[in-house]
Amino acid sequence: MGAAFSRTMMSGAVAAAVAGGVYRALRSRPRRQRMGRPRTWRQRTNYAGRTVDLYAGPAAVLGAAAGTAVLPLPARTRCAALLAVLAAGGCGAYDDLVGADDPRRGFRAHLGALRDGEVTSGAVKLLGIGGAGLVAGALVGERPVDRVLAGVVIAGTAHLVNLVDVRPGVAAATVLALGAPGLPGAGLAAAPMGAVAALVADDLGERTMFGDTGVHALGAALGVAIAVGRGRAGLVAHAAGLVAAAAYGDRISRAVRVLSDR
């Protein structure tokens, strides 16, 4: 028990140190403006009209990956966790940089565009994270059904954290709340929780935001933590809840906005 606790604490500490270090390094870079320069991680307008950056996103990805890498995990579990975090973060980054001005949101809008022959950045993100989730699920599941269910849990958790990321601090609180019950197990939840802990103050202070890059990576890491060690009944319950959340995603995001604005 003591050794497992020490490993969990080490994972969280490494994730926090890397996430905080990357974030500070990005913010300290000289800010030079260039005409015609493509969209970067700086200067987004948040829900309140304030200018923030997206540096918390790549910082969260690297922090969660580093925290996972130091855990003494089976090779397949380690590969699954790193794949899920990096693929989800990469797909989210593509959407942050390419699709920031696209007003379409949600599964239906992007899949509808795909049906009409248009590949949106949101569709790339959905398909990429879904595919990576299924591959990661195949690595951690023992039987075919369990592998599919684990993939749904991993991709679905990434989507859930994105759904609630409509106000400062909500995505971070979601990661901490969902990750806490899993800490006594394999310790995989410590990595996303540590990364969030290092960045949440600036998120709440509206100096930065996680963006699609950060929230999807954190959610995917959390999804692997949930999927590992769950029996089939647990996987079915989590997968069903996440599918329902995806189906009612607009309502969930709207409810979070209303509750946060009170």
C-alpha positions in Angstrom: 0.0 0.0 0.0 2.8 2.4 0.9 4.7 1.7 -2.3 1.6 2.1 -4.4 0.9 5.4 -2.7 4.5 6.6 -3.3 4.3 5.7 -7.0 1.0 7.6 -7.3 2.4 10.7 -5.6 5.5 10.5 -7.8 3.4 10.4 -10.9 1.3 13.3 -9.9 4.4 15.3 -8.9 6.1 14.7 -12.2 3.0 15.6 -14.1 2.6 18.8 -12.2 6.3 19.7 -12.5 6.4 19.1 -16.3 3.0 20.8 -17.0 4.0 23.8 -14.9 7.4 24.0 -16.4 6.2 23.8 -20.0 3.5 26.4 -19.3 5.9 28.9 -17.8 8.4 28.4 -20.6 5.8 29.0 -23.3 4.5 32.1 -21.5 8.0 33.5 -21.2 8.7 33.4 -24.9 9.0 36.8 -26.7 5.7 37.8 -28.2 6.5 39.0 -31.7 3.6 39.8 -34.1 4.1 39.0 -37.8 1.7 39.8 -40.6 0.2 36.8 -42.2 1.4 34.5 -39.4 -0.8 31.4 -39.0 -2.9 31.0 -35.9 -0.8 30.0 -32.9 -1.4 29.2 -29.2 -1.6 32.8 -28.2 -4.5 35.2 -27.9 -7.9 33.6 -27.9 -11.1 35.3 -26.8 -12.9 33.4 -24.0 -16.6 33.3 -23.2 -16.4 36.7 -21.4 -14.5 38.5 -24.2 -11.2 38.4 -22.4 -8.0 37.6 -24.2 -6.3 34.4 -23.0 -3.7 32.0 -24.4 -3.9 28.2 -25.0 -0.6 27.4 -23.5 -2.2 25.2 -20.8 -3.2 22.8 -23.6 0.2 21.5 -24.7 1.5 21.8 -21.1 -1.3 19.5 -19.9 -0.5 17.0 -22.7 3.2 16.8 -21.8 2.5 16.8 -18.1 0.0 13.9 -18.3 2.3 11.9 -20.6 5.3 12.4 -18.3 3.3 11.5 -15.2 2.2 8.3 -17.0 5.6 7.4 -18.2 7.1 7.2 -14.7 4.6 4.7 -13.4 5.7 1.0 -13.3 3.0 -0.2 -15.6 2.7 -3.3 -17.9 4.0 -2.4 -21.4 0.6 -2.7 -23.0 -1.0 -0.4 -20.4 1.8 2.2 -20.7 1.5 2.2 -24.5 -2.3 2.5 -24.3 -2.1 5.5 -21.9 0.6 7.3 -23.8 -1.1 6.7 -27.1 -4.5 7.9 -25.8 -3.0 11.1 -24.3 -0.8 12.0 -27.3 -3.3 11.2 -30.0 -6.1 13.0 -28.2 -3.9 16.0 -27.6 -2.7 16.0 -31.2 -6.2 15.8 -32.6 -7.3 18.5 -30.2 -4.4 20.7 -31.3 -5.4 20.3 -34.9 -8.9 21.5 -34.1 -7.6 24.4 -31.9 -5.3 25.7 -34.7 -7.4 24.9 -37.8 -11.0 24.9 -36.7 -11.1 27.8 -34.2 -13.2 29.9 -36.5 -15.6 27.1 -37.4 -19.0 27.7 -35.7 -20.1 24.1 -36.0 -20.1 22.2 -32.8 -21.0 18.6 -31.8 -21.1 15.2 -33.4 -24.1 15.9 -35.6 -22.7 19.1 -37.2 -19.4 17.6 -38.1 -20.7 14.2 -39.1 -23.3 15.9 -41.2 -20.6 17.9 -43.0 -18.6 14.7 -43.5 -21.6 13.1 -45.1 -21.8 16.0 -47.5 -18.2 15.5 -48.5 -16.5 18.2 -46.2 -13.9 17.0 -43.8 -13.9 19.5 -40.9 -11.3 19.8 -38.3 -13.9 18.6 -35.8 -14.5 15.5 -37.8 -10.8 14.8 -37.9 -10.8 15.2 -34.1 -13.8 12.9 -33.5 -12.5 10.2 -35.8 -8.9 10.5 -34.6 -9.7 10.3 -30.9 -12.3 7.6 -31.5 -9.8 5.5 -33.4 -7.0 6.1 -30.9 -9.4 5.2 -28.1 -10.3 1.9 -29.7 -6.6 1.0 -30.2 -5.9 1.9 -26.6 -8.9 -0.1 -25.5 -7.6 -3.1 -27.4 -4.3 -2.9 -25.5 -5.9 -2.8 -22.0 -8.9 -5.2 -22.6 -8.6 -8.9 -22.3 -11.5 -10.0 -24.5 -13.0 -8.5 -27.7 -16.1 -7.1 -26.0 -14.0 -5.6 -23.1 -11.6 -4.0 -25.6 -14.4 -2.3 -27.4 -16.0 -1.1 -24.2 -12.7 0.2 -23.0 -12.2 2.1 -26.2 -15.6 3.7 -25.8 -14.8 4.6 -22.2 -11.4 6.2 -23.2 -12.8 8.2 -26.2 -16.0 9.0 -24.4 -14.3 10.4 -21.3 -12.2 12.6 -23.6 -15.4 13.9 -25.1 -17.1 14.4 -21.7 -14.3 16.6 -20.4 -14.6 18.6 -23.6 -18.4 19.0 -23.2 -18.0 20.6 -19.7 -15.2 22.9 -20.7 -17.4 25.9 -21.2 -16.3 28.0 -18.2 -13.0 28.4 -16.4 -12.2 25.7 -13.9 -15.0 23.3 -14.9 -13.0 20.9 -16.9 -10.3 20.9 -14.2 -12.8 20.2 -11.5 -14.3 17.4 -13.6 -10.9 15.7 -14.0 -10.1 16.0 -10.3 -13.6 14.7 -9.3 -13.6 11.7 -11.6 -9.9 10.9 -11.1 -9.9 10.8 -7.3 -11.7 7.5 -6.9 -9.1 5.8 -9.1 -6.0 6.9 -7.2 -5.8 3.9 -4.9 -5.7 1.5 -7.9 -3.0 1.6 -10.6 -2.4 5.3 -10.0 -3.0 6.3 -13.6 -5.4 9.0 -12.6 -2.6 10.8 -10.8 -1.0 12.0 -14.0 -4.0 14.0 -15.4 -4.8 15.2 -11.9 -1.2 16.4 -11.3 -1.2 18.3 -14.6 -4.5 20.0 -13.8 -3.3 21.0 -10.3 -0.4 22.8 -11.8 -2.5 24.8 -14.3 -5.9 25.3 -12.7 -5.0 28.6 -11.0 -4.2 30.4 -14.3 -7.3 28.7 -15.8 -9.5 30.1 -13.1 -7.7 33.5 -13.4 -8.6 33.6 -17.1 -5.0 33.9 -18.2 -5.1 30.7 -20.1 -7.4 27.9 -21.1 -6.9 24.2 -21.9 -8.6 24.3 -25.3 -9.4 21.1 -27.2 -5.7 20.1 -26.9 -5.7 20.0 -23.1 -9.2 18.8 -22.3 -9.1 15.9 -24.8 -5.7 14.7 -23.6 -6.7 14.9 -19.9 -10.0 13.2 -20.6 -8.3 10.4 -22.5 -5.8 9.9 -19.7 -8.6 9.7 -17.3 -10.5 7.3 -19.5 -7.6 4.9 -19.5 -7.4 5.1 -15.7 -11.1 4.3 -15.5 -10.9 1.4 -18.0 -7.9 -0.3 -16.5 -8.9 -2.8 -13.8 -12.7 -2.5 -14.4 -14.7 -5.6 -14.9 -17.2 -5.9 -17.7 -20.0 -4.6 -15.6 -18.1 -1.5 -14.7 -17.1 -1.0 -18.3 -20.7 -1.4 -19.5 -21.9 1.1 -16.9 -19.3 3.7 -17.8 -19.7 3.2 -21.5 -23.5 3.6 -21.3 -23.2 6.8 -19.3 -20.7 8.3 -21.7 -22.7 7.4 -24.7 -25.7 9.1 -23.1 -23.6 12.1 -22.3 -22.6 12.3 -26.0 -26.2 12.0 -27.1 -27.2 14.9 -24.9 -24.0 16.9 -25.2 -25.6 20.2 -26.0 -27.9 20.0 -23.0 -24.9 19.1 -20.7 -22.9 22.1 -21.9 -25.9 24.4 -21.6 -26.5 23.2 -18.0 -22.9 23.7 -17.1 -23.1 27.3 -18.4 -26.2 28.1 -16.5 -24.9 26.6 -13.2 -21.5 28.4 -13.6 -23.1 31.7 -14.3 -25.2 31.7 -11.1 
